[in-house]
Amino acid sequence: MTPELFSLLAMKSIGVAIGVFVGVVIGLNVRARKGNRQNLFRDSVFATAFLASMIAWAFVIIMRAVLG
């Protein structure tokens, strides 16, 4: 895989990362306001949402590279 192809795949997949980040922030904020802050990365809603979005983004890039 060339660097140009990797950057193209990354740019085409950024919408997934943004969508996952927004969805996780909303969901975890509701959960945290109810007092359930267990299992959050570094006890932070935003850090957990960022981690989830980066994992989803990497997964989509890999899937697009493998499946074409």
N, C-alpha and C positions, 0 to 999 in steps of 0.2 A: 504494500500500500504506500503510495507516495504521500508526501506531506500535503500536497494540494488536495488530494482526495480526502484525507483525514479532516482538513479544515472545512471542506465542503460538507462532509457528513456532520461535522460538529455544528455548523451554522444551520443546516436543515433540521437538526434535532433540538435546537434551543427552545422551541415552543413547548416541548414536553417538559423540560426542566422548569420553565416558568409556570406552567400549569400545575405541576406537582407541588412546587413551592407555595403557590397561592392556596391551593386546596389543603395542604398540610398545615399551613399557618392558620387558616380559618378553623379547621377541625381541632387542632391542638389548643388554640385560644379558648374555644368553648370548653374543652376538657379541663384546661388549667384554671379557668374561672370557677369551675365547680369544685376546685380544690384537689384534683387528681393530677399531680405533677410527677407521678412515678414513671420510670423508664424513659425520661427525656435525656437526650444527649447533653451533658454538662448542665443539666437542670434548666435548659433554655429552649423555649418554643422555636425561636428563630434558628438556633444552631441545629436543632433536630430537623426542621424544615429544609434548611440548606443541605444537610447531609442526605436527606431523602431525595431531594431534587438532583443532586450530583450523581447519586447512584442510579436513578432513573435515566438521566442523561447519558451516562456511560453505557448503560444497558442498551439503550436505543441505538447509540453509535455502533456498538458491537453487532447488534442484530442487523443493522443496515449494511455493515461491512460484510457480514457472513452471508446474508440472504441476497444481497445485491440490491 
